[in-house]
Amino acid sequence: MYGLIGKMKAVPGQRDALISILLEGVSSMPGCLSYVVAQDPADTDAIWVTEVWDSQASHKASLSLPSVKDAISRGKPLIASFDKYIETVPVGGHGIKAAA
Amino acid sequence: MYGLIGKMKAVPGQRDALISILLEGVSSMPGCLSYVVAQDPADTDAIWVTEVWDSQASHKASLSLPSVKDAISRGKPLIASFDKYIETVPVGGHGIKAAA
């Protein structure tokens, strides 16, 4: 499996709008086993995204899906910065079996 | 919802043993919507744990479950340090609906 833990900051006041875009269509990405979007309670602009994929190739392929490309183009102007981008190797757990 | 993103370091050589303990019984914790254990590919001792709970109270209550208390007592000697403990507020996504 392939995992990502990312933290981004929205342009001030745009966190909710950015979260809505991030949550669109997350249930229909082939190979995506988990994709969770969370607010950072300590920073009103910050968003955490944690992802589990069956493979790094599936994650890469998702970036070419029309729905994802569209979301990226609409989300980009609302992103102020990427603060963290951590790759992981998930080995098991609960909630990662509902493969798309 | 209540989320946690944690990073811990195992005692050298004990990562796999610690991961096995962390994965025991994770599917039977009331209120736990997602619990993913991952290796850090950049650090042979490091483990990432990402959790989603229906509430902070459910997470707190889990620490009193006999199975969890037992796992903590067996896992503790294998942990060298806790490097990160980030609380989040998950707002949606994929893979968090398989509630226990």
N, CA and C atoms of all chains as a GROMACS GRO file, in nm:
protein
  600
    1MET      N    1   0.085  -0.120   0.000
    1MET     CA    2   0.000   0.000   0.000
    1MET      C    3   0.088   0.124   0.000
    2TYR      N    4   0.029   0.234  -0.036
    2TYR     CA    5   0.099   0.362  -0.045
    2TYR      C    6   0.016   0.466   0.032
    3GLY      N    7   0.081   0.543   0.117
    3GLY     CA    8   0.010   0.640   0.197
    3GLY      C    9   0.066   0.779   0.186
    4LEU      N   10  -0.020   0.877   0.211
    4LEU     CA   11   0.023   1.016   0.213
    4LEU      C   12  -0.039   1.085   0.333
    5ILE      N   13   0.041   1.168   0.399
    5ILE     CA   14  -0.009   1.255   0.505
    5ILE      C   15   0.032   1.396   0.466
    6GLY      N   16  -0.066   1.480   0.436
    6GLY     CA   17  -0.033   1.614   0.388
    6GLY      C   18  -0.099   1.722   0.470
    7LYS      N   19  -0.030   1.834   0.480
    7LYS     CA   20  -0.088   1.951   0.546
    7LYS      C   21  -0.078   2.068   0.450
    8MET      N   22  -0.191   2.134   0.430
    8MET     CA   23  -0.187   2.253   0.346
    8MET      C   24  -0.257   2.367   0.417
    9LYS      N   25  -0.224   2.488   0.372
    9LYS     CA   26  -0.293   2.605   0.428
    9LYS      C   27  -0.375   2.669   0.318
   10ALA      N   28  -0.500   2.698   0.354
   10ALA     CA   29  -0.588   2.767   0.260
   10ALA      C   30  -0.560   2.917   0.266
   11VAL      N   31  -0.593   2.983   0.159
   11VAL     CA   32  -0.596   3.129   0.161
   11VAL      C   33  -0.695   3.168   0.272
   12PRO      N   34  -0.660   3.267   0.356
   12PRO     CA   35  -0.747   3.302   0.469
   12PRO      C   36  -0.894   3.315   0.430
   13GLY      N   37  -0.979   3.248   0.507
   13GLY     CA   38  -1.122   3.254   0.481
   13GLY      C   39  -1.173   3.153   0.380
   14GLN      N   40  -1.082   3.078   0.316
   14GLN     CA   41  -1.123   2.987   0.209
   14GLN      C   42  -1.113   2.839   0.248
   15ARG      N   43  -1.089   2.811   0.377
   15ARG     CA   44  -1.071   2.670   0.415
   15ARG      C   45  -1.193   2.585   0.384
   16ASP      N   46  -1.312   2.631   0.419
   16ASP     CA   47  -1.432   2.550   0.395
   16ASP      C   48  -1.453   2.526   0.246
   17ALA      N   49  -1.430   2.629   0.166
   17ALA     CA   50  -1.447   2.614   0.021
   17ALA      C   51  -1.347   2.513  -0.034
   18LEU      N   52  -1.225   2.520   0.015
   18LEU     CA   53  -1.121   2.426  -0.032
   18LEU      C   54  -1.154   2.283   0.012
   19ILE      N   55  -1.201   2.268   0.135
   19ILE     CA   56  -1.239   2.134   0.184
   19ILE      C   57  -1.351   2.075   0.098
   20SER      N   58  -1.448   2.157   0.061
   20SER     CA   59  -1.557   2.106  -0.023
   20SER      C   60  -1.504   2.051  -0.154
   21ILE      N   61  -1.409   2.121  -0.212
   21ILE     CA   62  -1.351   2.074  -0.339
   21ILE      C   63  -1.272   1.945  -0.316
   22LEU      N   64  -1.197   1.940  -0.206
   22LEU     CA   65  -1.118   1.820  -0.177
   22LEU      C   66  -1.206   1.696  -0.157
   23LEU      N   67  -1.326   1.718  -0.106
   23LEU     CA   68  -1.414   1.603  -0.077
   23LEU      C   69  -1.496   1.556  -0.195
   24GLU      N   70  -1.496   1.632  -0.302
   24GLU     CA   71  -1.573   1.592  -0.421
   24GLU      C   72  -1.514   1.466  -0.484
   25GLY      N   73  -1.597   1.369  -0.504
   25GLY     CA   74  -1.555   1.254  -0.583
   25GLY      C   75  -1.449   1.164  -0.522
   26VAL      N   76  -1.421   1.180  -0.390
   26VAL     CA   77  -1.316   1.098  -0.330
   26VAL      C   78  -1.355   0.951  -0.320
   27SER      N   79  -1.482   0.921  -0.335
   27SER     CA   80  -1.523   0.781  -0.323
   27SER      C   81  -1.513   0.705  -0.454
   28SER      N   82  -1.476   0.775  -0.562
   28SER     CA   83  -1.476   0.707  -0.692
   28SER      C   84  -1.339   0.709  -0.759
   29MET      N   85  -1.232   0.709  -0.675
   29MET     CA   86  -1.098   0.704  -0.732
   29MET      C   87  -1.046   0.560  -0.723
   30PRO      N   88  -1.024   0.497  -0.839
   30PRO     CA   89  -0.978   0.356  -0.838
   30PRO      C   90  -0.851   0.338  -0.755
   31GLY      N   91  -0.853   0.240  -0.666
   31GLY     CA   92  -0.735   0.210  -0.586
   31GLY      C   93  -0.724   0.292  -0.459
   32CYS      N   94  -0.815   0.386  -0.440
   32CYS     CA   95  -0.811   0.468  -0.317
   32CYS      C   96  -0.884   0.394  -0.205
   33LEU      N   97  -0.811   0.357  -0.100
   33LEU     CA   98  -0.869   0.279   0.009
   33LEU      C   99  -0.917   0.367   0.124
   34SER      N  100  -0.859   0.485   0.135
   34SER     CA  101  -0.901   0.580   0.239
   34SER      C  102  -0.854   0.719   0.199
   35TYR      N  103  -0.939   0.818   0.224
   35TYR     CA  104  -0.905   0.957   0.191
   35TYR      C  105  -0.982   1.043   0.290
   36VAL      N  106  -0.914   1.094   0.390
   36VAL     CA  107  -0.980   1.167   0.498
   36VAL      C  108  -0.932   1.312   0.499
   37VAL      N  109  -1.026   1.404   0.503
   37VAL     CA  110  -0.996   1.547   0.508
   37VAL      C  111  -1.032   1.598   0.647
   38ALA      N  112  -0.938   1.669   0.711
   38ALA     CA  113  -0.960   1.715   0.848
   38ALA      C  114  -0.917   1.860   0.864
   39GLN      N  115  -0.989   1.930   0.948
   39GLN     CA  116  -0.948   2.063   0.989
   39GLN      C  117  -0.841   2.052   1.098
   40ASP      N  118  -0.751   2.149   1.102
   40ASP     CA  119  -0.656   2.158   1.212
   40ASP      C  120  -0.718   2.251   1.316
   41PRO      N  121  -0.749   2.199   1.436
   41PRO     CA  122  -0.818   2.284   1.534
   41PRO      C  123  -0.730   2.397   1.587
   42ALA      N  124  -0.600   2.388   1.563
   42ALA     CA  125  -0.508   2.489   1.616
   42ALA      C  126  -0.475   2.598   1.514
   43ASP      N  127  -0.526   2.584   1.392
   43ASP     CA  128  -0.493   2.682   1.286
   43ASP      C  129  -0.613   2.691   1.192
   44THR      N  130  -0.680   2.801   1.193
   44THR     CA  131  -0.806   2.814   1.118
   44THR      C  132  -0.790   2.806   0.966
   45ASP      N  133  -0.666   2.811   0.918
   45ASP     CA  134  -0.645   2.800   0.774
   45ASP      C  135  -0.595   2.661   0.732
   46ALA      N  136  -0.558   2.578   0.828
   46ALA     CA  137  -0.487   2.453   0.794
   46ALA      C  138  -0.580   2.332   0.776
   47ILE      N  139  -0.542   2.247   0.682
   47ILE     CA  140  -0.615   2.125   0.648
   47ILE      C  141  -0.517   2.009   0.645
   48TRP      N  142  -0.557   1.896   0.704
   48TRP     CA  143  -0.480   1.773   0.695
   48TRP      C  144  -0.551   1.677   0.602
   49VAL      N  145  -0.478   1.612   0.514
   49VAL     CA  146  -0.535   1.510   0.427
   49VAL      C  147  -0.452   1.383   0.447
   50THR      N  148  -0.520   1.273   0.482
   50THR     CA  149  -0.451   1.145   0.498
   50THR      C  150  -0.509   1.047   0.398
   51GLU      N  151  -0.423   0.982   0.324
   51GLU     CA  152  -0.466   0.896   0.213
   51GLU      C  153  -0.401   0.758   0.221
   52VAL      N  154  -0.478   0.656   0.182
   52VAL     CA  155  -0.425   0.520   0.166
   52VAL      C  156  -0.465   0.471   0.028
   53TRP      N  157  -0.367   0.425  -0.049
   53TRP     CA  158  -0.389   0.374  -0.185
   53TRP      C  159  -0.337   0.231  -0.192
   54ASP      N  160  -0.393   0.153  -0.287
   54ASP     CA  161  -0.341   0.017  -0.301
   54ASP      C  162  -0.199   0.019  -0.357
   55SER      N  163  -0.164   0.124  -0.429
   55SER     CA  164  -0.028   0.136  -0.483
   55SER      C  165   0.001   0.281  -0.517
   56GLN      N  166   0.130   0.313  -0.529
   56GLN     CA  167   0.169   0.448  -0.567
   56GLN      C  168   0.120   0.478  -0.709
   57ALA      N  169   0.116   0.373  -0.793
   57ALA     CA  170   0.070   0.391  -0.932
   57ALA      C  171  -0.075   0.437  -0.936
   58SER      N  172  -0.159   0.382  -0.845
   58SER     CA  173  -0.300   0.424  -0.843
   58SER      C  174  -0.312   0.571  -0.804
   59HIS      N  175  -0.230   0.612  -0.707
   59HIS     CA  176  -0.233   0.754  -0.669
   59HIS      C  177  -0.194   0.841  -0.786
   60LYS      N  178  -0.086   0.802  -0.853
   60LYS     CA  179  -0.038   0.881  -0.966
   60LYS      C  180  -0.145   0.887  -1.076
   61ALA      N  181  -0.208   0.772  -1.102
   61ALA     CA  182  -0.310   0.766  -1.207
   61ALA      C  183  -0.430   0.856  -1.174
   62SER      N  184  -0.460   0.868  -1.044
   62SER     CA  185  -0.576   0.949  -1.004
   62SER      C  186  -0.560   1.095  -1.047
   63LEU      N  187  -0.436   1.140  -1.054
   63LEU     CA  188  -0.411   1.280  -1.089
   63LEU      C  189  -0.448   1.310  -1.234
   64SER      N  190  -0.469   1.205  -1.312
   64SER     CA  191  -0.509   1.223  -1.452
   64SER      C  192  -0.659   1.207  -1.475
   65LEU      N  193  -0.733   1.170  -1.368
   65LEU     CA  194  -0.878   1.158  -1.383
   65LEU      C  195  -0.937   1.297  -1.412
   66PRO      N  196  -1.029   1.307  -1.506
   66PRO     CA  197  -1.088   1.438  -1.537
   66PRO      C  198  -1.145   1.507  -1.413
   67SER      N  199  -1.213   1.430  -1.326
   67SER     CA  200  -1.274   1.491  -1.207
   67SER      C  201  -1.167   1.548  -1.114
   68VAL      N  202  -1.054   1.477  -1.103
   68VAL     CA  203  -0.947   1.523  -1.014
   68VAL      C  204  -0.874   1.643  -1.075
   69LYS      N  205  -0.851   1.638  -1.205
   69LYS     CA  206  -0.786   1.752  -1.271
   69LYS      C  207  -0.872   1.878  -1.256
   70ASP      N  208  -1.002   1.859  -1.268
   70ASP     CA  209  -1.092   1.973  -1.254
   70ASP      C  210  -1.089   2.028  -1.110
   71ALA      N  211  -1.088   1.936  -1.013
   71ALA     CA  212  -1.083   1.978  -0.872
   71ALA      C  213  -0.952   2.051  -0.842
   72ILE      N  214  -0.843   2.001  -0.899
   72ILE     CA  215  -0.713   2.066  -0.876
   72ILE      C  216  -0.714   2.208  -0.932
   73SER      N  217  -0.771   2.224  -1.051
   73SER     CA  218  -0.767   2.357  -1.112
   73SER      C  219  -0.854   2.456  -1.034
   74ARG      N  220  -0.964   2.403  -0.974
   74ARG     CA  221  -1.049   2.493  -0.896
   74ARG      C  222  -0.994   2.515  -0.756
   75GLY      N  223  -0.922   2.414  -0.702
   75GLY     CA  224  -0.871   2.426  -0.566
   75GLY      C  225  -0.744   2.509  -0.556
   76LYS      N  226  -0.663   2.503  -0.660
   76LYS     CA  227  -0.532   2.568  -0.657
   76LYS      C  228  -0.534   2.715  -0.610
   77PRO      N  229  -0.627   2.796  -0.664
   77PRO     CA  230  -0.627   2.938  -0.621
   77PRO      C  231  -0.661   2.956  -0.474
   78LEU      N  232  -0.716   2.852  -0.410
   78LEU     CA  233  -0.756   2.862  -0.269
   78LEU      C  234  -0.647   2.813  -0.175
   79ILE      N  235  -0.537   2.762  -0.231
   79ILE     CA  236  -0.427   2.708  -0.149
   79ILE      C  237  -0.317   2.812  -0.133
   80ALA      N  238  -0.283   2.842  -0.007
   80ALA     CA  239  -0.177   2.939   0.019
   80ALA      C  240  -0.041   2.869   0.019
   81SER      N  241  -0.035   2.747   0.076
   81SER     CA  242   0.094   2.676   0.084
   81SER      C  243   0.073   2.529   0.118
   82PHE      N  244   0.172   2.449   0.083
   82PHE     CA  245   0.179   2.310   0.127
   82PHE      C  246   0.286   2.302   0.236
   83ASP      N  247   0.243   2.261   0.355
   83ASP     CA  248   0.337   2.262   0.468
   83ASP      C  249   0.404   2.127   0.490
   84LYS      N  250   0.332   2.021   0.462
   84LYS     CA  251   0.389   1.886   0.481
   84LYS      C  252   0.340   1.795   0.370
   85TYR      N  253   0.427   1.701   0.331
   85TYR     CA  254   0.391   1.600   0.231
   85TYR      C  255   0.473   1.477   0.265
   86ILE      N  256   0.412   1.388   0.346
   86ILE     CA  257   0.483   1.273   0.400
   86ILE      C  258   0.433   1.146   0.333
   87GLU      N  259   0.523   1.070   0.273
   87GLU     CA  260   0.486   0.941   0.214
   87GLU      C  261   0.501   0.832   0.319
   88THR      N  262   0.405   0.739   0.321
   88THR     CA  263   0.413   0.628   0.416
   88THR      C  264   0.387   0.496   0.345
   89VAL      N  265   0.409   0.388   0.418
   89VAL     CA  266   0.379   0.253   0.368
   89VAL      C  267   0.280   0.189   0.466
   90PRO      N  268   0.149   0.211   0.443
   90PRO     CA  269   0.049   0.151   0.533
   90PRO      C  270   0.061  -0.002   0.529
   91VAL      N  271   0.051  -0.062   0.647
   91VAL     CA  272   0.063  -0.208   0.655
   91VAL      C  273  -0.064  -0.276   0.707
   92GLY      N  274  -0.160  -0.199   0.751
   92GLY     CA  275  -0.284  -0.260   0.796
   92GLY      C  276  -0.365  -0.164   0.879
   93GLY      N  277  -0.478  -0.214   0.927
   93GLY     CA  278  -0.563  -0.130   1.010
   93GLY      C  279  -0.709  -0.150   0.982
   94HIS      N  280  -0.785  -0.055   1.027
   94HIS     CA  281  -0.931  -0.059   1.018
   94HIS      C  282  -0.976   0.058   0.932
   95GLY      N  283  -1.071   0.031   0.839
   95GLY     CA  284  -1.124   0.140   0.756
   95GLY      C  285  -1.054   0.155   0.623
   96ILE      N  286  -0.968   0.060   0.587
   96ILE     CA  287  -0.897   0.072   0.459
   96ILE      C  288  -0.935  -0.043   0.366
   97LYS      N  289  -1.046  -0.109   0.395
   97LYS     CA  290  -1.084  -0.222   0.311
   97LYS      C  291  -1.195  -0.189   0.212
   98ALA      N  292  -1.254  -0.068   0.226
   98ALA     CA  293  -1.365  -0.030   0.140
   98ALA      C  294  -1.311   0.023   0.008
   99ALA      N  295  -1.238  -0.061  -0.064
   99ALA     CA  296  -1.176  -0.016  -0.190
   99ALA      C  297  -1.280   0.028  -0.292
  100ALA      N  298  -1.243   0.134  -0.365
  100ALA     CA  299  -1.335   0.186  -0.468
  100ALA      C  300  -1.343   0.087  -0.585
  101MET      N  301  -1.633   1.464   1.445
  101MET     CA  302  -1.535   1.356   1.450
  101MET      C  303  -1.407   1.406   1.515
  102TYR      N  304  -1.327   1.312   1.556
  102TYR     CA  305  -1.202   1.342   1.625
  102TYR      C  306  -1.091   1.261   1.558
  103GLY      N  307  -0.981   1.326   1.526
  103GLY     CA  308  -0.873   1.256   1.458
  103GLY      C  309  -0.739   1.270   1.527
  104LEU      N  310  -0.654   1.174   1.503
  104LEU     CA  311  -0.517   1.178   1.556
  104LEU      C  312  -0.421   1.138   1.445
  105ILE      N  313  -0.309   1.209   1.438
  105ILE     CA  314  -0.199   1.171   1.350
  105ILE      C  315  -0.076   1.162   1.440
  106GLY      N  316  -0.023   1.042   1.455
  106GLY     CA  317   0.088   1.024   1.548
  106GLY      C  318   0.208   0.960   1.483
  107LYS      N  319   0.325   0.998   1.529
  107LYS     CA  320   0.447   0.934   1.483
  107LYS      C  321   0.525   0.886   1.605
  108MET      N  322   0.562   0.761   1.603
  108MET     CA  323   0.642   0.709   1.714
  108MET      C  324   0.763   0.636   1.657
  109LYS      N  325   0.865   0.623   1.741
  109LYS     CA  326   0.982   0.546   1.701
  109LYS      C  327   0.992   0.422   1.788
  110ALA      N  328   1.012   0.309   1.721
  110ALA     CA  329   1.030   0.184   1.793
  110ALA      C  330   1.175   0.173   1.840
  111VAL      N  331   1.194   0.095   1.943
  111VAL     CA  332   1.329   0.055   1.982
  111VAL      C  333   1.391  -0.014   1.858
  112PRO      N  334   1.517   0.017   1.824
  112PRO     CA  335   1.577  -0.041   1.702
  112PRO      C  336   1.553  -0.192   1.690
  113GLY      N  337   1.505  -0.232   1.574
  113GLY     CA  338   1.481  -0.374   1.549
  113GLY      C  339   1.345  -0.423   1.593
  114GLN      N  340   1.267  -0.337   1.658
  114GLN     CA  341   1.138  -0.382   1.714
  114GLN      C  342   1.017  -0.323   1.641
  115ARG      N  343   1.039  -0.259   1.526
  115ARG     CA  344   0.924  -0.196   1.458
  115ARG      C  345   0.817  -0.296   1.419
  116ASP      N  346   0.856  -0.407   1.360
  116ASP     CA  347   0.755  -0.504   1.316
  116ASP      C  348   0.677  -0.561   1.435
  117ALA      N  349   0.748  -0.588   1.544
  117ALA     CA  350   0.681  -0.641   1.663
  117ALA      C  351   0.582  -0.539   1.719
  118LEU      N  352   0.624  -0.412   1.720
  118LEU     CA  353   0.536  -0.306   1.770
  118LEU      C  354   0.414  -0.289   1.679
  119ILE      N  355   0.436  -0.294   1.548
  119ILE     CA  356   0.324  -0.282   1.454
  119ILE      C  357   0.223  -0.394   1.475
  120SER      N  358   0.271  -0.515   1.497
  120SER     CA  359   0.179  -0.627   1.520
  120SER      C  360   0.090  -0.601   1.640
  121ILE      N  361   0.148  -0.548   1.745
  121ILE     CA  362   0.069  -0.517   1.865
  121ILE      C  363  -0.032  -0.406   1.836
  122LEU      N  364   0.013  -0.304   1.762
  122LEU     CA  365  -0.076  -0.191   1.731
  122LEU      C  366  -0.197  -0.235   1.648
  123LEU      N  367  -0.177  -0.338   1.567
  123LEU     CA  368  -0.285  -0.382   1.477
  123LEU      C  369  -0.383  -0.480   1.540
  124GLU      N  370  -0.349  -0.529   1.659
  124GLU     CA  371  -0.438  -0.624   1.725
  124GLU      C  372  -0.568  -0.556   1.767
  125GLY      N  373  -0.677  -0.612   1.727
  125GLY     CA  374  -0.806  -0.567   1.779
  125GLY      C  375  -0.852  -0.429   1.736
  126VAL      N  376  -0.787  -0.370   1.632
  126VAL     CA  377  -0.826  -0.235   1.593
  126VAL      C  378  -0.964  -0.230   1.528
  127SER      N  379  -1.017  -0.346   1.489
  127SER     CA  380  -1.148  -0.345   1.424
  127SER      C  381  -1.263  -0.354   1.524
  128SER      N  382  -1.230  -0.367   1.650
  128SER     CA  383  -1.338  -0.387   1.748
  128SER      C  384  -1.341  -0.278   1.855
  129MET      N  385  -1.294  -0.157   1.819
  129MET     CA  386  -1.300  -0.048   1.916
  129MET      C  387  -1.422   0.038   1.886
  130PRO      N  388  -1.518   0.044   1.979
  130PRO     CA  389  -1.640   0.121   1.954
  130PRO      C  390  -1.610   0.268   1.920
  131GLY      N  391  -1.672   0.315   1.812
  131GLY     CA  392  -1.653   0.455   1.774
  131GLY      C  393  -1.531   0.481   1.688
  132CYS      N  394  -1.450   0.378   1.665
  132CYS     CA  395  -1.331   0.395   1.581
  132CYS      C  396  -1.371   0.377   1.434
  133LEU      N  397  -1.358   0.484   1.356
  133LEU     CA  398  -1.401   0.480   1.216
  133LEU      C  399  -1.286   0.447   1.122
  134SER      N  400  -1.165   0.474   1.166
  134SER     CA  401  -1.047   0.440   1.085
  134SER      C  402  -0.925   0.438   1.176
  135TYR      N  403  -0.838   0.341   1.152
  135TYR     CA  404  -0.716   0.328   1.232
  135TYR      C  405  -0.612   0.263   1.141
  136VAL      N  406  -0.520   0.342   1.091
  136VAL     CA  407  -0.424   0.293   0.992
  136VAL      C  408  -0.282   0.301   1.048
  137VAL      N  409  -0.211   0.191   1.039
  137VAL     CA  410  -0.072   0.186   1.085
  137VAL      C  411   0.018   0.178   0.962
  138ALA      N  412   0.121   0.264   0.958
  138ALA     CA  413   0.209   0.270   0.841
  138ALA      C  414   0.355   0.279   0.883
  139GLN      N  415   0.438   0.218   0.802
  139GLN     CA  416   0.582   0.235   0.818
  139GLN      C  417   0.625   0.367   0.755
  140ASP      N  418   0.729   0.428   0.810
  140ASP     CA  419   0.790   0.544   0.748
  140ASP      C  420   0.903   0.493   0.660
  141PRO      N  421   0.892   0.510   0.526
  141PRO     CA  422   0.995   0.453   0.439
  141PRO      C  423   1.130   0.521   0.454
  142ALA      N  424   1.132   0.638   0.519
  142ALA     CA  425   1.258   0.712   0.533
  142ALA      C  426   1.328   0.686   0.666
  143ASP      N  427   1.265   0.608   0.753
  143ASP     CA  428   1.322   0.585   0.887
  143ASP      C  429   1.281   0.444   0.932
  144THR      N  430   1.376   0.354   0.939
  144THR     CA  431   1.344   0.212   0.965
  144THR      C  432   1.286   0.187   1.104
  145ASP      N  433   1.291   0.286   1.193
  145ASP     CA  434   1.232   0.268   1.325
  145ASP      C  435   1.096   0.337   1.340
  146ALA      N  436   1.058   0.420   1.244
  146ALA     CA  437   0.941   0.507   1.264
  146ALA      C  438   0.811   0.446   1.213
  147ILE      N  439   0.703   0.478   1.286
  147ILE     CA  440   0.568   0.430   1.257
  147ILE      C  441   0.473   0.550   1.261
  148TRP      N  442   0.384   0.557   1.162
  148TRP     CA  443   0.278   0.658   1.162
  148TRP      C  444   0.145   0.589   1.193
  149VAL      N  445   0.066   0.648   1.280
  149VAL     CA  446  -0.068   0.597   1.308
  149VAL      C  447  -0.166   0.711   1.283
  150THR      N  448  -0.265   0.687   1.196
  150THR     CA  449  -0.368   0.788   1.170
  150THR      C  450  -0.503   0.730   1.211
  151GLU      N  451  -0.576   0.806   1.290
  151GLU     CA  452  -0.700   0.756   1.349
  151GLU      C  453  -0.815   0.854   1.326
  152VAL      N  454  -0.935   0.796   1.306
  152VAL     CA  455  -1.058   0.876   1.300
  152VAL      C  456  -1.158   0.812   1.395
  153TRP      N  457  -1.212   0.893   1.485
  153TRP     CA  458  -1.311   0.847   1.583
  153TRP      C  459  -1.438   0.929   1.569
  154ASP      N  460  -1.551   0.870   1.610
  154ASP     CA  461  -1.674   0.948   1.603
  154ASP      C  462  -1.672   1.063   1.703
  155SER      N  463  -1.594   1.050   1.811
  155SER     CA  464  -1.583   1.158   1.909
  155SER      C  465  -1.455   1.139   1.990
  156GLN      N  466  -1.411   1.246   2.055
  156GLN     CA  467  -1.294   1.237   2.142
  156GLN      C  468  -1.324   1.144   2.260
  157ALA      N  469  -1.451   1.143   2.303
  157ALA     CA  470  -1.489   1.057   2.415
  157ALA      C  471  -1.469   0.909   2.381
  158SER      N  472  -1.501   0.871   2.257
  158SER     CA  473  -1.482   0.731   2.217
  158SER      C  474  -1.333   0.695   2.219
  159HIS      N  475  -1.249   0.787   2.173
  159HIS     CA  476  -1.107   0.759   2.178
  159HIS      C  477  -1.060   0.739   2.322
  160LYS      N  478  -1.104   0.830   2.407
  160LYS     CA  479  -1.064   0.823   2.548
  160LYS      C  480  -1.112   0.691   2.611
  161ALA      N  481  -1.236   0.655   2.580
  161ALA     CA  482  -1.294   0.532   2.636
  161ALA      C  483  -1.217   0.408   2.589
  162SER      N  484  -1.163   0.415   2.466
  162SER     CA  485  -1.092   0.297   2.413
  162SER      C  486  -0.971   0.262   2.499
  163LEU      N  487  -0.913   0.365   2.560
  163LEU     CA  488  -0.793   0.341   2.641
  163LEU      C  489  -0.821   0.259   2.766
  164SER      N  490  -0.949   0.244   2.797
  164SER     CA  491  -0.987   0.162   2.913
  164SER      C  492  -1.031   0.021   2.875
  165LEU      N  493  -1.039  -0.007   2.744
  165LEU     CA  494  -1.076  -0.143   2.703
  165LEU      C  495  -0.966  -0.240   2.746
  166PRO      N  496  -1.004  -0.355   2.801
  166PRO     CA  497  -0.902  -0.451   2.846
  166PRO      C  498  -0.802  -0.487   2.735
  167SER      N  499  -0.853  -0.505   2.611
  167SER     CA  500  -0.763  -0.543   2.501
  167SER      C  501  -0.663  -0.432   2.471
  168VAL      N  502  -0.707  -0.307   2.481
  168VAL     CA  503  -0.619  -0.194   2.453
  168VAL      C  504  -0.518  -0.175   2.567
  169LYS      N  505  -0.566  -0.189   2.689
  169LYS     CA  506  -0.474  -0.178   2.803
  169LYS      C  507  -0.365  -0.284   2.796
  170ASP      N  508  -0.404  -0.403   2.757
  170ASP     CA  509  -0.308  -0.512   2.744
  170ASP      C  510  -0.207  -0.481   2.633
  171ALA      N  511  -0.258  -0.430   2.520
  171ALA     CA  512  -0.167  -0.397   2.409
  171ALA      C  513  -0.071  -0.286   2.449
  172ILE      N  514  -0.121  -0.187   2.523
  172ILE     CA  515  -0.034  -0.077   2.566
  172ILE      C  516   0.078  -0.130   2.656
  173SER      N  517   0.042  -0.219   2.748
  173SER     CA  518   0.145  -0.268   2.840
  173SER      C  519   0.250  -0.351   2.768
  174ARG      N  520   0.208  -0.423   2.663
  174ARG     CA  521   0.306  -0.503   2.588
  174ARG      C  522   0.384  -0.417   2.488
  175GLY      N  523   0.319  -0.310   2.437
  175GLY     CA  524   0.385  -0.228   2.336
  175GLY      C  525   0.483  -0.127   2.396
  176LYS      N  526   0.453  -0.080   2.514
  176LYS     CA  527   0.534   0.025   2.577
  176LYS      C  528   0.685   0.000   2.575
  177PRO      N  529   0.729  -0.121   2.612
  177PRO     CA  530   0.876  -0.144   2.615
  177PRO      C  531   0.938  -0.139   2.476
  178LEU      N  532   0.855  -0.146   2.371
  178LEU     CA  533   0.909  -0.146   2.234
  178LEU      C  534   0.912  -0.005   2.174
  179ILE      N  535   0.861   0.094   2.248
  179ILE     CA  536   0.856   0.232   2.198
  179ILE      C  537   0.974   0.311   2.252
  180ALA      N  538   1.050   0.370   2.160
  180ALA     CA  539   1.164   0.452   2.202
  180ALA      C  540   1.120   0.595   2.230
  181SER      N  541   1.028   0.648   2.146
  181SER     CA  542   0.985   0.787   2.165
  181SER      C  543   0.857   0.814   2.086
  182PHE      N  544   0.784   0.917   2.129
  182PHE     CA  545   0.672   0.970   2.052
  182PHE      C  546   0.718   1.101   1.990
  183ASP      N  547   0.716   1.107   1.857
  183ASP     CA  548   0.770   1.226   1.790
  183ASP      C  549   0.662   1.329   1.755
  184LYS      N  550   0.542   1.279   1.726
  184LYS     CA  551   0.434   1.372   1.690
  184LYS      C  552   0.303   1.319   1.746
  185TYR      N  553   0.216   1.412   1.784
  185TYR     CA  554   0.082   1.376   1.831
  185TYR      C  555  -0.008   1.493   1.795
  186ILE      N  556  -0.071   1.482   1.678
  186ILE     CA  557  -0.147   1.593   1.622
  186ILE      C  558  -0.296   1.559   1.628
  187GLU      N  559  -0.374   1.644   1.691
  187GLU     CA  560  -0.518   1.626   1.694
  187GLU      C  561  -0.580   1.697   1.575
  188THR      N  562  -0.680   1.633   1.513
  188THR     CA  563  -0.748   1.695   1.399
  188THR      C  564  -0.900   1.683   1.417
  189VAL      N  565  -0.971   1.752   1.329
  189VAL     CA  566  -1.117   1.743   1.325
  189VAL      C  567  -1.156   1.696   1.185
  190PRO      N  568  -1.163   1.562   1.165
  190PRO     CA  569  -1.202   1.512   1.033
  190PRO      C  570  -1.343   1.560   0.997
  191VAL      N  571  -1.360   1.597   0.870
  191VAL     CA  572  -1.490   1.648   0.827
  191VAL      C  573  -1.553   1.563   0.717
  192GLY      N  574  -1.480   1.466   0.665
  192GLY     CA  575  -1.539   1.380   0.564
  192GLY      C  576  -1.433   1.303   0.490
  193GLY      N  577  -1.480   1.225   0.393
  193GLY     CA  578  -1.386   1.150   0.312
  193GLY      C  579  -1.435   1.012   0.280
  194HIS      N  580  -1.342   0.929   0.240
  194HIS     CA  581  -1.370   0.792   0.197
  194HIS      C  582  -1.298   0.698   0.292
  195GLY      N  583  -1.368   0.590   0.333
  195GLY     CA  584  -1.302   0.492   0.418
  195GLY      C  585  -1.326   0.514   0.566
  196ILE      N  586  -1.415   0.607   0.601
  196ILE     CA  587  -1.439   0.632   0.744
  196ILE      C  588  -1.584   0.600   0.781
  197LYS      N  589  -1.650   0.522   0.697
  197LYS     CA  590  -1.790   0.491   0.727
  197LYS      C  591  -1.808   0.351   0.786
  198ALA      N  592  -1.700   0.273   0.789
  198ALA     CA  593  -1.709   0.137   0.839
  198ALA      C  594  -1.701   0.136   0.991
  199ALA      N  595  -1.795   0.204   1.055
  199ALA     CA  596  -1.791   0.216   1.201
  199ALA      C  597  -1.799   0.081   1.270
  200ALA      N  598  -1.724   0.068   1.380
  200ALA     CA  599  -1.724  -0.057   1.456
  200ALA      C  600  -1.858  -0.071   1.529
   0.00000   0.00000   0.00000
